[in-house]
């Protein structure tokens, strides 16, 4: 629910989490392009609306990914939803 900034993760039991505006924006981009690897620059551009350089994009996006994993993943250290492709970026796994 983007308006309320709430997300429900299916599972047993289902989990609900409140998100910040930035977390909501980043997650929405990942959801809209699920299973597609997006670089930090692509995520920053789509979620924040501007084009930071590669290093600024990484320093901007990585904390959001970290916090999203802590809120959404059963085991944040072994993410199953928000996955990393080393050297390329992140994607939301629907499988």
The first five atom37 places (N, CA, C, CB, O) and aatype in JSON, in Angstrom:
{
  "aatype": [20, 20, 20, 20, 20, 20, 20, 20, 20, 20, 20, 20, 20, 20, 20, 20, 20, 20, 20, 20, 20, 20, 20, 20, 20, 20, 20, 20, 20, 20, 20, 20, 20, 20, 20, 20, 20, 20, 20, 20, 20, 20, 20, 20, 20, 20, 20, 20, 20, 20, 20, 20, 20, 20, 20, 20, 20, 20, 20, 20, 20, 20, 20, 20, 20, 20, 20, 20, 20, 20, 20, 20, 20, 20, 20, 20, 20, 20, 20, 20, 20, 20, 20, 20, 20, 20, 20, 20, 20, 20, 20, 20, 20, 20, 20],
  "atom_mask": [
    [1, 1, 1, 1, 1],
    [1, 1, 1, 1, 1],
    [1, 1, 1, 1, 1],
    [1, 1, 1, 1, 1],
    [1, 1, 1, 1, 1],
    [1, 1, 1, 1, 1],
    [1, 1, 1, 1, 1],
    [1, 1, 1, 1, 1],
    [1, 1, 1, 1, 1],
    [1, 1, 1, 1, 1],
    [1, 1, 1, 1, 1],
    [1, 1, 1, 1, 1],
    [1, 1, 1, 1, 1],
    [1, 1, 1, 1, 1],
    [1, 1, 1, 1, 1],
    [1, 1, 1, 1, 1],
    [1, 1, 1, 1, 1],
    [1, 1, 1, 1, 1],
    [1, 1, 1, 1, 1],
    [1, 1, 1, 1, 1],
    [1, 1, 1, 1, 1],
    [1, 1, 1, 1, 1],
    [1, 1, 1, 1, 1],
    [1, 1, 1, 1, 1],
    [1, 1, 1, 1, 1],
    [1, 1, 1, 1, 1],
    [1, 1, 1, 1, 1],
    [1, 1, 1, 1, 1],
    [1, 1, 1, 1, 1],
    [1, 1, 1, 1, 1],
    [1, 1, 1, 1, 1],
    [1, 1, 1, 1, 1],
    [1, 1, 1, 1, 1],
    [1, 1, 1, 1, 1],
    [1, 1, 1, 1, 1],
    [1, 1, 1, 1, 1],
    [1, 1, 1, 1, 1],
    [1, 1, 1, 1, 1],
    [1, 1, 1, 1, 1],
    [1, 1, 1, 1, 1],
    [1, 1, 1, 1, 1],
    [1, 1, 1, 1, 1],
    [1, 1, 1, 1, 1],
    [1, 1, 1, 1, 1],
    [1, 1, 1, 1, 1],
    [1, 1, 1, 1, 1],
    [1, 1, 1, 1, 1],
    [1, 1, 1, 1, 1],
    [1, 1, 1, 1, 1],
    [1, 1, 1, 1, 1],
    [1, 1, 1, 1, 1],
    [1, 1, 1, 1, 1],
    [1, 1, 1, 1, 1],
    [1, 1, 1, 1, 1],
    [1, 1, 1, 1, 1],
    [1, 1, 1, 1, 1],
    [1, 1, 1, 1, 1],
    [1, 1, 1, 1, 1],
    [1, 1, 1, 1, 1],
    [1, 1, 1, 1, 1],
    [1, 1, 1, 1, 1],
    [1, 1, 1, 1, 1],
    [1, 1, 1, 1, 1],
    [1, 1, 1, 1, 1],
    [1, 1, 1, 1, 1],
    [1, 1, 1, 1, 1],
    [1, 1, 1, 1, 1],
    [1, 1, 1, 1, 1],
    [1, 1, 1, 1, 1],
    [1, 1, 1, 1, 1],
    [1, 1, 1, 1, 1],
    [1, 1, 1, 1, 1],
    [1, 1, 1, 1, 1],
    [1, 1, 1, 1, 1],
    [1, 1, 1, 1, 1],
    [1, 1, 1, 1, 1],
    [1, 1, 1, 1, 1],
    [1, 1, 1, 1, 1],
    [1, 1, 1, 1, 1],
    [1, 1, 1, 1, 1],
    [1, 1, 1, 1, 1],
    [1, 1, 1, 1, 1],
    [1, 1, 1, 1, 1],
    [1, 1, 1, 1, 1],
    [1, 1, 1, 1, 1],
    [1, 1, 1, 1, 1],
    [1, 1, 1, 1, 1],
    [1, 1, 1, 1, 1],
    [1, 1, 1, 1, 1],
    [1, 1, 1, 1, 1],
    [1, 1, 1, 1, 1],
    [1, 1, 1, 1, 1],
    [1, 1, 1, 1, 1],
    [1, 1, 1, 1, 1],
    [1, 1, 1, 1, 1]
  ],
  "atom_positions": [
    [[0.85, -1.17, 0.0], [0.0, 0.0, 0.0], [0.9, 1.24, 0.0], [-0.97, 0.0, 1.23], [1.42, 1.64, 1.04]],
    [[1.07, 1.83, -1.18], [1.99, 2.97, -1.3], [1.5, 4.19, -0.52], [2.16, 3.35, -2.76], [2.31, 4.95, 0.01]],
    [[0.2, 4.37, -0.46], [-0.34, 5.54, 0.24], [-0.02, 5.49, 1.74], [-1.85, 5.62, 0.04], [0.38, 6.49, 2.33]],
    [[-0.22, 4.32, 2.33], [0.02, 4.16, 3.77], [1.45, 3.76, 4.08], [-0.92, 3.13, 4.33], [1.86, 3.71, 5.24]],
    [[2.23, 3.46, 3.03], [3.61, 3.0, 3.15], [3.7, 1.74, 4.01], [4.5, 4.11, 3.74], [4.53, 1.63, 4.92]],
    [[2.81, 0.79, 3.7], [2.79, -0.51, 4.36], [3.0, -1.6, 3.33], [1.46, -0.73, 5.13], [2.5, -1.51, 2.21]],
    [[3.73, -2.62, 3.72], [3.94, -3.75, 2.83], [3.61, -5.03, 3.6], [5.41, -3.79, 2.28], [3.91, -5.15, 4.79]],
    [[2.99, -5.96, 2.91], [2.68, -7.26, 3.5], [3.47, -8.31, 2.74], [1.15, -7.57, 3.46], [3.41, -8.38, 1.51]],
    [[4.2, -9.11, 3.47], [4.99, -10.19, 2.88], [4.28, -11.49, 3.17], [6.46, -10.2, 3.44], [4.05, -11.84, 4.33]],
    [[3.93, -12.22, 2.12], [3.26, -13.51, 2.28], [4.19, -14.49, 2.97], [2.8, -14.06, 0.92], [5.41, -14.46, 2.77]],
    [[3.63, -15.33, 3.75], [4.39, -16.36, 4.45], [3.55, -16.92, 5.58], [5.72, -15.79, 5.0], [2.37, -16.58, 5.72]],
    [[4.15, -17.75, 6.35], [3.46, -18.33, 7.51], [4.24, -17.99, 8.75], [3.3, -19.86, 7.36], [5.23, -18.66, 9.06]],
    [[3.83, -16.99, 9.46], [2.69, -16.1, 9.21], [3.09, -14.97, 8.26], [2.15, -15.52, 10.53], [4.28, -14.7, 8.06]],
    [[2.1, -14.31, 7.67], [2.36, -13.13, 6.84], [2.9, -12.03, 7.75], [1.05, -12.65, 6.09], [2.55, -11.93, 8.93]],
    [[3.78, -11.2, 7.19], [4.39, -10.12, 7.96], [4.02, -8.78, 7.33], [5.93, -10.29, 8.04], [3.96, -8.66, 6.11]],
    [[3.78, -7.79, 8.17], [3.53, -6.43, 7.69], [4.64, -5.54, 8.21], [2.13, -5.9, 8.16], [5.15, -5.73, 9.31]],
    [[5.02, -4.56, 7.39], [6.07, -3.64, 7.8], [5.72, -2.24, 7.33], [7.44, -4.08, 7.24], [5.2, -2.04, 6.23]],
    [[6.03, -1.27, 8.17], [5.9, 0.13, 7.8], [7.2, 0.55, 7.13], [5.58, 1.03, 9.04], [8.29, 0.17, 7.57]],
    [[7.09, 1.34, 6.06], [8.26, 1.78, 5.31], [8.36, 3.29, 5.32], [8.19, 1.26, 3.87], [7.37, 4.0, 5.49]],
    [[9.58, 3.78, 5.15], [9.78, 5.2, 4.94], [9.41, 5.54, 3.5], [11.25, 5.62, 5.27], [9.19, 4.64, 2.69]],
    [[9.35, 6.81, 3.19], [9.03, 7.22, 1.82], [10.07, 6.69, 0.83], [8.95, 8.76, 1.73], [9.72, 6.19, -0.23]],
    [[11.35, 6.8, 1.18], [12.41, 6.32, 0.31], [12.37, 4.82, 0.12], [13.76, 6.73, 0.85], [12.55, 4.33, -0.99]],
    [[12.14, 4.08, 1.21], [12.03, 2.62, 1.11], [10.87, 2.23, 0.21], [11.85, 2.0, 2.51], [10.98, 1.32, -0.6]],
    [[9.75, 2.94, 0.37], [8.58, 2.67, -0.47], [8.91, 2.9, -1.93], [7.4, 3.56, -0.05], [8.53, 2.09, -2.78]],
    [[9.6, 3.99, -2.24], [9.94, 4.3, -3.63], [10.87, 3.25, -4.23], [10.59, 5.69, -3.71], [10.66, 2.82, -5.36]],
    [[11.89, 2.85, -3.48], [12.84, 1.85, -3.98], [12.14, 0.5, -4.17], [14.04, 1.7, -3.01], [12.33, -0.16, -5.19]],
    [[11.33, 0.1, -3.19], [10.62, -1.18, -3.31], [9.64, -1.15, -4.48], [9.88, -1.5, -2.01], [9.5, -2.15, -5.18]],
    [[8.97, -0.03, -4.69], [8.03, 0.07, -5.81], [8.73, -0.14, -7.15], [7.32, 1.44, -5.79], [8.21, -0.82, -8.02]],
    [[9.92, 0.44, -7.3], [10.68, 0.26, -8.54], [11.08, -1.21, -8.7], [11.94, 1.16, -8.56], [10.95, -1.77, -9.79]],
    [[11.55, -1.83, -7.63], [11.92, -3.24, -7.7], [10.71, -4.1, -8.05], [12.52, -3.7, -6.37], [10.83, -5.05, -8.82]],
    [[9.55, -3.77, -7.49], [8.34, -4.55, -7.76], [7.86, -4.36, -9.2], [7.23, -4.15, -6.79], [7.42, -5.31, -9.85]],
    [[7.95, -3.13, -9.7], [7.51, -2.84, -11.06], [8.37, -3.56, -12.1], [7.53, -1.34, -11.32], [7.91, -3.87, -13.2]],
    [[9.63, -3.82, -11.73], [10.55, -4.47, -12.66], [11.11, -5.75, -12.04], [11.7, -3.51, -13.05], [12.3, -6.02, -12.11]],
    [[10.22, -6.51, -11.43], [10.61, -7.74, -10.73], [11.39, -8.66, -11.65], [9.37, -8.46, -10.19], [11.13, -8.75, -12.85]],
    [[12.36, -9.33, -11.06], [13.25, -10.27, -11.74], [14.18, -9.61, -12.76], [12.43, -11.33, -12.43], [14.86, -10.3, -13.51]],
    [[14.21, -8.29, -12.8], [15.15, -7.57, -13.66], [16.22, -6.94, -12.77], [14.42, -6.49, -14.53], [15.9, -6.26, -11.8]],
    [[17.48, -7.17, -13.12], [18.58, -6.6, -12.34], [18.67, -5.11, -12.64], [19.93, -7.32, -12.66], [18.77, -4.7, -13.8]],
    [[18.65, -4.31, -11.58], [18.75, -2.86, -11.7], [19.99, -2.38, -10.95], [17.48, -2.16, -11.15], [20.22, -2.76, -9.81]],
    [[20.77, -1.56, -11.6], [21.95, -0.99, -10.95], [21.5, 0.05, -9.92], [22.93, -0.35, -12.0], [20.35, 0.48, -9.94]],
    [[22.4, 0.43, -9.04], [22.08, 1.47, -8.07], [21.72, 2.77, -8.78], [23.27, 1.7, -7.1], [20.83, 3.5, -8.33]],
    [[22.4, 3.07, -9.87], [22.1, 4.29, -10.63], [20.68, 4.23, -11.21], [23.12, 4.48, -11.77], [19.95, 5.23, -11.16]],
    [[20.3, 3.07, -11.75], [18.94, 2.92, -12.29], [17.89, 3.04, -11.19], [18.8, 1.57, -13.01], [16.85, 3.66, -11.38]],
    [[18.17, 2.42, -10.04], [17.24, 2.51, -8.92], [17.11, 3.95, -8.42], [17.7, 1.59, -7.77], [16.0, 4.42, -8.17]],
    [[18.23, 4.64, -8.28], [18.19, 6.02, -7.8], [17.43, 6.9, -8.78], [19.61, 6.56, -7.6], [16.63, 7.75, -8.37]],
    [[17.69, 6.71, -10.05], [17.01, 7.51, -11.07], [15.5, 7.28, -11.04], [17.56, 7.18, -12.46], [14.73, 8.23, -11.04]],
    [[15.08, 6.01, -11.02], [13.66, 5.69, -11.06], [12.95, 6.02, -9.74], [13.48, 4.21, -11.38], [11.82, 6.49, -9.76]],
    [[13.61, 5.8, -8.62], [12.97, 6.0, -7.31], [13.05, 7.44, -6.83], [13.59, 5.09, -6.29], [12.11, 7.94, -6.21]],
    [[14.18, 8.11, -7.11], [14.4, 9.44, -6.57], [14.22, 10.55, -7.6], [15.78, 9.52, -5.99], [14.04, 11.72, -7.25]],
    [[14.26, 10.17, -8.88], [14.0, 11.15, -9.92], [15.19, 11.97, -10.37], [12.97, 12.04, -9.46], [15.0, 12.98, -11.05]],
    [[16.39, 11.58, -10.03], [17.55, 12.29, -10.55], [18.7, 11.32, -10.77], [17.98, 13.41, -9.6], [18.67, 10.18, -10.31]],
    [[19.72, 11.78, -11.49], [20.81, 10.93, -11.95], [22.11, 11.19, -11.17], [21.05, 11.14, -13.44], [22.94, 11.99, -11.61]],
    [[22.3, 10.53, -10.02], [23.58, 10.68, -9.32], [24.66, 9.87, -10.03], [23.45, 10.23, -7.84], [24.35, 8.95, -10.79]],
    [[25.92, 10.21, -9.77], [26.99, 9.39, -10.34], [26.98, 8.03, -9.64], [28.39, 10.1, -10.19], [26.29, 7.84, -8.64]],
    [[27.75, 7.1, -10.18], [27.73, 5.71, -9.7], [27.97, 5.61, -8.2], [28.77, 4.89, -10.44], [27.27, 4.88, -7.5]],
    [[28.96, 6.34, -7.69], [29.34, 6.22, -6.28], [28.27, 6.81, -5.37], [30.68, 6.91, -6.02], [27.95, 6.24, -4.33]],
    [[27.72, 7.95, -5.77], [26.64, 8.54, -4.96], [25.4, 7.67, -5.0], [26.31, 9.95, -5.45], [24.7, 7.54, -3.99]],
    [[25.12, 7.07, -6.15], [23.96, 6.19, -6.26], [24.11, 4.99, -5.33], [23.78, 5.71, -7.72], [23.16, 4.6, -4.65]],
    [[25.3, 4.41, -5.29], [25.52, 3.27, -4.4], [25.37, 3.67, -2.94], [26.92, 2.69, -4.63], [24.73, 2.95, -2.17]],
    [[25.94, 4.8, -2.56], [25.83, 5.23, -1.15], [24.41, 5.63, -0.79], [26.78, 6.39, -0.88], [24.05, 5.63, 0.39]],
    [[23.6, 5.98, -1.78], [22.22, 6.33, -1.55], [21.32, 5.08, -1.47], [21.72, 7.27, -2.65], [20.47, 4.99, -0.58]],
    [[21.51, 4.14, -2.36], [20.62, 2.99, -2.49], [20.94, 1.88, -1.49], [20.69, 2.44, -3.89], [20.02, 1.26, -0.95]],
    [[22.19, 1.62, -1.23], [22.56, 0.5, -0.34], [21.89, 0.57, 1.03], [24.06, 0.47, -0.16], [21.42, -0.46, 1.51]],
    [[21.83, 1.74, 1.69], [21.12, 1.76, 2.98], [19.63, 1.4, 2.86], [21.25, 3.13, 3.61], [19.07, 0.75, 3.75]],
    [[18.99, 1.81, 1.77], [17.59, 1.43, 1.57], [17.45, -0.08, 1.41], [17.01, 2.14, 0.33], [16.54, -0.68, 1.99]],
    [[18.33, -0.68, 0.64], [18.29, -2.13, 0.45], [18.5, -2.84, 1.79], [19.37, -2.58, -0.58], [17.8, -3.79, 2.11]],
    [[19.48, -2.37, 2.56], [19.76, -2.95, 3.87], [18.53, -2.89, 4.76], [20.94, -2.21, 4.55], [18.16, -3.89, 5.37]],
    [[17.88, -1.72, 4.83], [16.71, -1.56, 5.69], [15.52, -2.37, 5.18], [16.33, -0.09, 5.8], [14.78, -2.95, 5.97]],
    [[15.33, -2.41, 3.86], [14.24, -3.21, 3.3], [14.43, -4.69, 3.63], [14.16, -3.02, 1.78], [13.47, -5.38, 3.99]],
    [[15.65, -5.16, 3.51], [15.91, -6.56, 3.84], [15.62, -6.84, 5.31], [17.37, -6.93, 3.52], [15.05, -7.89, 5.64]],
    [[15.98, -5.94, 6.19], [15.72, -6.14, 7.62], [14.22, -6.18, 7.91], [16.38, -5.03, 8.45], [13.78, -6.88, 8.82]],
    [[13.45, -5.44, 7.14], [12.0, -5.39, 7.35], [11.24, -6.5, 6.64], [11.47, -4.06, 6.9], [10.2, -6.94, 7.13]],
    [[11.75, -6.98, 5.49], [10.99, -7.89, 4.66], [11.44, -9.34, 4.69], [11.03, -7.42, 3.28], [10.63, -10.26, 4.54]],
    [[12.72, -9.55, 4.87], [13.27, -10.9, 4.78], [13.12, -11.65, 6.11], [14.76, -10.84, 4.38], [13.23, -11.07, 7.18]],
    [[12.87, -12.96, 6.02], [12.84, -13.8, 7.22], [14.23, -13.83, 7.85], [12.37, -15.23, 6.89], [14.38, -13.69, 9.06]],
    [[15.25, -14.01, 7.01], [16.64, -14.01, 7.45], [17.37, -12.97, 6.6], [17.31, -15.46, 7.32], [17.8, -13.28, 5.49]],
    [[17.51, -11.74, 7.1], [18.11, -10.66, 6.28], [19.49, -10.99, 5.74], [18.19, -9.41, 7.09], [19.87, -10.5, 4.67]],
    [[20.25, -11.8, 6.46], [21.6, -12.15, 6.01], [21.59, -13.13, 4.84], [22.4, -12.74, 7.17], [22.6, -13.29, 4.16]],
    [[20.46, -13.78, 4.61], [20.3, -14.71, 3.48], [19.03, -14.31, 2.72], [20.22, -16.21, 3.98], [18.02, -15.01, 2.77]],
    [[19.1, -13.18, 2.01], [17.89, -12.66, 1.36], [17.36, -13.57, 0.26], [18.18, -11.3, 0.79], [18.11, -14.13, -0.54]],
    [[16.04, -13.69, 0.25], [15.37, -14.48, -0.79], [14.52, -13.58, -1.68], [14.49, -15.57, -0.16], [14.2, -13.94, -2.81]],
    [[14.14, -12.41, -1.18], [13.29, -11.5, -1.94], [14.11, -10.48, -2.72], [12.33, -10.79, -1.01], [14.01, -10.39, -3.94]],
    [[14.92, -9.72, -2.0], [15.76, -8.7, -2.65], [17.15, -9.29, -2.79], [15.78, -7.35, -1.84], [17.89, -9.41, -1.82]],
    [[17.49, -9.64, -4.02], [18.74, -10.36, -4.29], [19.79, -9.43, -4.88], [18.48, -11.54, -5.25], [19.46, -8.42, -5.5]],
    [[21.04, -9.78, -4.67], [22.17, -9.03, -5.2], [22.8, -9.81, -6.34], [23.21, -8.75, -4.09], [22.98, -11.02, -6.25]],
    [[23.13, -9.11, -7.4], [23.96, -9.66, -8.47], [25.26, -8.88, -8.38], [23.26, -9.55, -9.92], [25.33, -7.71, -8.76]],
    [[26.26, -9.54, -7.88], [27.54, -8.88, -7.6], [28.05, -8.11, -8.81], [28.58, -9.91, -7.16], [28.14, -8.64, -9.91]],
    [[28.38, -6.84, -8.57], [28.93, -5.99, -9.62], [27.89, -5.41, -10.57], [29.92, -6.76, -10.4], [28.23, -4.61, -11.44]],
    [[26.61, -5.81, -10.42], [25.58, -5.32, -11.34], [24.47, -4.57, -10.63], [24.99, -6.47, -12.1], [24.08, -3.49, -11.08]],
    [[23.93, -5.12, -9.53], [22.85, -4.44, -8.86], [21.95, -5.38, -8.08], [22.04, -3.68, -9.85], [22.4, -6.39, -7.54]],
    [[20.67, -5.04, -8.02], [19.7, -5.76, -7.22], [18.47, -6.1, -8.05], [19.3, -4.95, -6.0], [18.18, -5.46, -9.06]],
    [[17.74, -7.14, -7.59], [16.46, -7.45, -8.21], [15.54, -8.06, -7.17], [16.64, -8.41, -9.41], [15.99, -8.63, -6.18]],
    [[14.24, -7.93, -7.41], [13.23, -8.54, -6.57], [12.9, -9.89, -7.16], [11.97, -7.65, -6.45], [12.44, -9.97, -8.3]],
    [[13.12, -10.94, -6.41], [12.88, -12.3, -6.89], [11.46, -12.73, -6.56], [13.89, -13.28, -6.27], [11.04, -12.7, -5.4]],
    [[10.72, -13.13, -7.58], [9.35, -13.61, -7.38], [9.27, -15.12, -7.34], [8.44, -13.08, -8.47], [8.19, -15.69, -7.18]],
    [[10.41, -15.8, -7.48], [10.4, -17.26, -7.47], [10.91, -17.8, -6.16], [11.24, -17.81, -8.61], [10.97, -19.01, -5.97]]
  ]
}
